[in-house]
Amino acid sequence: MARTGPPHLDFRSDTRTLPDARMRRATAAAEVGDDVYGDDPTVVLLQERVADLLGTEAALFTPTGTMANLLAPLAAAGPPGSPAPRVIAGADTHMAFLESDGLRRFGGIELLLVRQRPDGLPDPDALAALLAARTDRPVVVCVENTAMMHSGNALDAEATYAVAALAHQHGAHLHLDGARLANAAVALAVPPAHLARPAHSVTFSVSKGLGAPAGALLCGTREYVARARALRGWLGGSLHQVGVLAAPALVALDRLPDLAADHETAAALAAGLATVPGVEVMRPPRPTNMVMARLAGLSAGECAERLAGHGVRVLPLPNGHVRFVTHRAHDMIGVRAAVRALAAVAATVSGPGRRPRTTPRGLAPGTDGGNMTTKPPARGLEERLRDTRARLENDVDLWVATAGASRGVHLIPLSYHWDGNAILVSTPRDSVTGRNLLADGRVRLGLGPTRDVVLIDGVAEPVDVTELGEELGDAFAARTGFDPRKLDEPYQYFRIRPRRVQAWRESNELAGRDLMRDGAWLG
């Protein structure tokens, strides 16, 4: 599929973060020993800091969160020779989806899945029934915070205490899969230790939004961590000069407060995606850095594939949603690009629950190999008007074409604000576009990809900041993600009033493509 959007905009996971210069310097300068013998000073310091952060006696570095979650129930079962445990985990958790085979095959674990409430917590009645079932195995209950398949909802300590009470009542060990516990703590404005307190053991990842290149820590009592350390060696997870990985993880711990920015980015993304016709966005009670969206008429896999064609990568999920995860590499420019990409994909779907006729793979658009058209039927005037107004309201960027006697034709993309009657843009006063508009005022604007075109001819009027008004200036800043009023370089606002608007998707819509003439809508 041809790429029509920005490359490398990857929302699949916050594991896509890369170590920055400070982390790389920390790796190069790390003091190392041999962690198999317990004398690597950098990993010892990391373990002490994470144990202190989570309020536990000890912590153990593991290469991955998956290994930590395998060690967790095995260490809970008791000393070597103890029977493998029965693990009860939510049916929608990472442990159920991606770690269950390893738990069974490498740990001999009996895994039972329990349904979850909408917030991601195991259903208390279903959990109580499973805990009451007789078994000769030790029992481990696992809770995930944040709840992955519930749009990254953050569970508060009170919710976890409710599960802990049930587990304690039946003599079960409670394990907290806190791969993104740092996100939950930031979202709830509480220390991570507050959320970890109800559990006997906790997995804590440093390689997701915190940005370290690798590693997770398993936390608990000293006795529990000692058993986990022995098991780690048997599973091949004990590394020697592991300080080179612990050093960037120590840098990552300093960045817990920065996760709030990822949550703000996710909130803006959720709000933007919700404006796209046909898109349903999951709204968790306590959101963090995940956004899950479903586009009517497409499976999650199809939606992800089409978004990739627009340069946006997301993760398709079994529940029909695609997952966006924000992290420090994302900003408002990326958010707007993702919203535009999903809007472009949505425009190819004929309606809620219906799929458009598509071109067979490998054939040119408009053919099916037998000279028979596969174009969707042409839209009527009313539908084109509705779609065009929706694009003006929901898009954020457009192409601006101007011309000047000495400067020639010039084309640039600009962010804009639409108030229902006019388009507001801003550009440096001394730029080619700014000088062209000040000298002439005539402008042509373009919206959408080649198969969903909106062309607008208009006249631009310069607007001084003093005439702009605070409300309009704030609205422009909120929509575009930048505020020219706060920049040192002099920017000029322009109010563009459309005089002619045309819109078409395929060649069968070229006839009658005019939607506005002489500044008046035709419908």
N, C-alpha and C positions, 0 to 999 in steps of 0.2 A: 504494500500500500504506500502511495506517495506520501511523504512527510510534508505537512502544511503548517506545522506549528514549531515552537522552539524545541531544539534537541535537548536531551538529557534532563528533562524535568521529571524526576523520579520520586513518586510518592508511595512506593510499595512498602517501605518500612523505614523506621528511624535507625536501623542498622546500616543504612546507606551513608551515614555520616562518616567523614574521613578525619584522621588525626590532623590537627593543625600544626603550625610551626612550633608553638610552645610544647605540645605533646612530643613532637619529634625531637626537640632539644632535650626534653626530659628523658626520652629513651636513650639518646646518645650519651647522656651524662649519668645514667643510672648506676648506682652502686649495687653490685650483684654478688650473690654467693651461690649456694646449692640448696634449692628449696626441698629436694628430696630428703636432705638432712636437717631441714628446718632453719638454715642459717643464711638465707637471702634477706638482707636487711630491708630492702625496698618492699618486698612482698609482706614481710612481717609488719612493717609500718602500715601498709594498705589494709591488712587484716585487722589490725588494731583500730584503725580509723573507722572502718565499716562496722565493726562490732560496737564501737562507741556510738556511731550514727544510729544504729538500729536498737541499741539498748540490750545487746546480748553479751554473754560472757566471752565468746570467741567467734571467729570467722575463718573460713577456708577458701582460698582462691582456687577456682576451677577454670579450665579453658573456655567452657561454654555454659550457658544456662541449662541446656539440655542435660549435660552431665550432672550439674547441681541438682536438677529435679529427679534424676535417677538415683543419685546418692542419698537424697533426702529420705525417701521411704525405707531404703535399705538400712541406713544408719538408725532410723527410728525402730526398726524391728528388733534391735538388740545386738549383742556381741556375735562374733562369727559362730556359725552353727545354728543360729536362730532361724525358724521357718520364714520363708519369704512373706511379706505382708500382703494384706488386702488393701487396696487403695480405692477410695471413693473420691471421684473428681467430677466437676461439672461437665455436662455433655458438650458444652460449647467452648471449653477451655483449650489453650495451647497444648496442655498435657494430653487431652483426649484426641485432638486432631493430628498432632505432629509427633508426639512422644510415646504413644500407646504401644506401638510395636516394640520399641526399645525396652520399655518397662517389662513387657511380657517375656521377650526373648532373652535379654541379658540379666534381668533381675528375677525372673520366675514369679513376677508379681501378678496377682489376680486384680484386674482393674474393673471396677463397677462405676457406671456413669449415672449421674443424677441430674434431673432437669433443673434448670436455673430460672430464677425470677427475672423479670425484665431488666432489673438493675445489675444482673450478673451473679448475684448471691445464690448459692444452692438453695433450692426450695426446702424449707424446714421440715415439712411433713414427709416429703420423699426421702430426705436425708435421715430422718428419725427411723423410717421403716427399714432402710438399708443398715443402719447401725444396730437395729434390734435383731437382725438376722444372725443366727449362730455361726461361728467359725472358730477353728483352732488357730487361725493366723492372727498375728498382730494387725491392728486396723489403723490406717492413716487416712485422714480427711484432708483434702487439698482445696484451698481457696485461691482464686486468682485476682490480684489487684495491681493494675487496672484490669477490667474485664474485657478481654480482647474482642469477642464476638458481640459485645454489647456496646460497640462504638467507643471503647476505651473508658467506660464509666469508672469513676473513682469511688471505691467503697470506703465508707467511714469506719472508724474503729468500733462503733456501736454495732454495726452490721456484722463485723467479724467476731465480736464478742458473743453474739447470738449463736453463731456456728460453733464457737469454742465451747460454749456451755453444753451444747448437745454432744460434742466430741468428748468432753471431760466426763459427762454423765455416763458414757459407755466405755470409758477407759481408752479412748482413741487418741492418737497423736495428731495434732493439727499443724499442717505445713502450709505456709503462705508462699505461693509463687508470686514474688514481688519483682518480676523482671522490670516492670515500670512503676515500682512503688514510689520512686522519686517523683514521678509525674503526679501520682495520687496525692502525695504530701504537699506538693506545690499547689495543686488545684484546691485542696481543702485547707490550705494555710496552717498546717500542723507539722510538727517534727516527724520524720520517718519512724522514729522509735515509738511514737504514739500509735501508729498503724500496725507496727510489728508486735506490740506488746501481747495481744491475745494469743499469738501462735507459739508453738514449741520450737519451730524452725522456720527460716526464711531464706528464699533465694533472692538475690539482689544483683541485677545486671549493671555493668558499667559501660557496655558497648552499644546501647541503644541511643536514646536521646542525649545521654551524657557524653557520647562521642568517643570513648576510648576504642582502640582497634580490636580488643578482644577481652573476654573475661566476665565471670560472674562469681559471686561469693555466696557460700552456704553458711548460714549463721545459726547459732544455738548455744547450748551449754558446752563447757569444755569437754565433758565426757562424750557428748554427742559428736562434736567436731573431731575428736580424736578417732572415733569409729569411722567417721566419714573420710578422714585422711587415709586410713588403712585401705578402705574400699576404693578410694581414688587411685591409689597405686595399683591395685589389682585390675582396674579398668584401663590402665595405661594413661591416666590423666595427670600423673606427677611429672612436672617439668623441672629442669635443673636451674639454669640462670634466668628464672622467670621474672626477675626484677625489670627486665626490658619491657615487659607487658604491664607490670605493676606501676611503673613510673608514670605513663600517660593516664592510667586509671586514677592515680592520686590527683593529677591535674583535673580530671573529670569531676571529682568530688567537689572541687571548688566552684563548680558551675551549676549546682542544683538550682539556684534562683533563676538562672537563665532559661529554665524550662518554661517559665511563665510566658516568655515571648513565643514559644512554640504553640502554646495553648491559644494565645491571641491570634496567631496565624490560622490555626484550625478553626476558630470561631468565625473569622472573616471568610474562610473557605466555605464553611457550612452555610453561612448566610448567602454567599454568592451562588453556590450550587442550587440552593432552594429556589432561586429565581428562575431557573431553567424550566420551561414547560415540560411536563412529563417526568420530572425528577422528584423522588421522595428521599429526603434526608433523615436519617435516624437521629433523634434528639435525646441523648442520655441525660439523666438528672444532674450529674456532675461531670461535664465533659473535660477531656484533657487534650491530647494531641492527635486523636483519631477522628476521622469523618467517614461515615459509611453512607453510600448513596445507591439508590436503585433507579434505573431508567426503564419506564414502562415500555414493553415491546421488545426488549433485548435481554438475553441472558447475561449474567455477570461476565462470562468469558467473552461473549461477543462485544460487550461494552468495553472491556479492557483492551481487546484487540483493536477496536476502532479508535479508542483514545490514543493508543500507541502510534497509530497513523498520524495523529496530530502532535506527536512529540511528548505525550504525557503518559507516564507508566504508573499503573495502579495494580492492586492485587485483587483478583476475582475471588469471591468467597462462596461457600456452598449455600449460604442463605439467600443468594440472588443479588447481594449487594457487591459493590466494588469498594475497596478500602483505600482511603488516602491517609497517610501518616505524615505529619509535619515535623520538621526538625530544623536545626540551625542553618541549613543550606537554603531554606525557603524564605521568601519574602512576599510582599504584596504584588510585585510584578509576576511572580510565579503563580500566586493565587488567581490573579486576573486571567493569566494564560490558561490555567486549568479550567476555569469557569467558561471561557470562550471555547475551549476544546470540547467540553461536554455539551455546550449549546450547539456547536456544529454537528456533533454526533446526534443529538436529539432532533435536529432539523431533518435528518435522513430517515427518521422513524415516522410513519404516517399518522400515528395516533396512539392513545393509551391502549396497551395490550395488543396492538396490531403491528405487523412487520411490513416494511415496504418491500416491493419487489427489487431485488438486487441483481447486479451484474455478475454472472458466473465468473469464478476466479480465472484469470488469464485472458479474459475477453475485454475488448474496448467498451467503455461506457456507451450505452445506447444500443448494444447488439447482444444477441444471445447465440451467435454462431450461425444463424439461419436468416440473417437480415430482418429479424423481427424485433421491434423496439421493446425495451424493458423500462422505458422512462415512466415515472409516475404521472398520472393525469395532471394537466395544468390546473393550477389553483385559480379560483375565481377572484374577482376584485376584492370582495369582503375578506377572504382568507389572506390574500396578499397584504392588505392593509393591516390586518391584525398581526401577522407575522413580522411585518416591517416595524410597526410600533413597538412590538415586544423586543426586537433586536435593538432598537434605539434605547429602550429602557434598560436592557440587561447587559449589552456589550459595554466595554469600558474604553477600548482603543479603536481608532479608525485611521485610515490613510488620508493624508491631506496633500492635495496637488495644487500648486500655485505657479504663477509665471510672472516674470518681470522683464522689462525691456532690455536691461543689461545683464540680468542674471539667468535668463532662460527659464525652462520648466524645472520645478523642484518638487520632489515627493518625499514625505516623511510620515512616520506614524506618530500620532499624538493621543494622549488620554483625553477624555472629554466628559462633560456633564450635560445631560439632556433634561430640560424642565418641562417638556411637553410641547413647547413651541419653538425653542431655539437651542442651538448647540454652543456650549461654552468651552473654549480651548485656551491654552496659555503656552507661550513659547518665548524664548529670549528675544528682546526687542531688536537686537542687532543681528539676529539670525536671518538666513535667506528667506525663510518662511515669514518671519515677522516683518521684514522690510517689504516683501512682495504684498502682503496683506495691507500694510499701511499705505502703500503707494496705489494699489488698485482695488482690493477688497473682493474681487471675484475669486471663487474657490470651488473646487470639486472634491467631494469626500467619498470614500469607499469603505463599505462594511462587508464582512463575511468572506468565506472562501469562494472559489470560482463557481461552485454549484449552489450558491445561496447568496447572490449578489444584491447589494443595495448601493445605488449611486445617487449622490445628492449634489445638486448644483445650488450654490447659495451666494450670499453677499455677507462679508465679514465687517462688523463694526467694532472699532477699538473701544475697550472699556477700561477707564482708569480705575486703579485700586480704590480711590476715594469714592467712585461712583458704584463700585461693585456691591457694597453692602456686606455686612458681617455674615448674614445668614447664607447668602449665595456663595461667598468665599469659603465658608465652612463646609457647605454641601459639596463644592468642587473638591476640596481637600479630602473629604471622607470617601468620595467615589473613586478618585484617581490615586490616592495614596501619597500625594505630595502637595505641599502648600507653597506656591510661588511667593506668597506674601512674606515668607520667612527666609527667603534666599537672598544672598548678597548681590547676585547678578540681577540686573533689572529685567523682569519679565513683563510681557504685555498680554493682557486678556483680550480675547476677541469673542464677540457674540455673533454666531453664524445663523442667519435666518434662511431656512430652505426655500428655494423658489421652484425647483423641480426635483421630484423624487421618482426613481425607477427601481424596479425589483424583479428579478427572475432567477429561476433555478436551472432549468434546461431550455433547449432551443424552442420547445413548444410553449414557453411562456414569454418569448420575445415580443410577440404581438400583444399589444395592450399592456406593455410593461410600465407605462406611466401611471403613477399613483398620485402625483401632485403636479399641477401646472400653475405658474404665476402665483405661487405661494398658497394655493388652495388645494386641499385634499379632494380627490375625485369621488370619494365615497361618503 
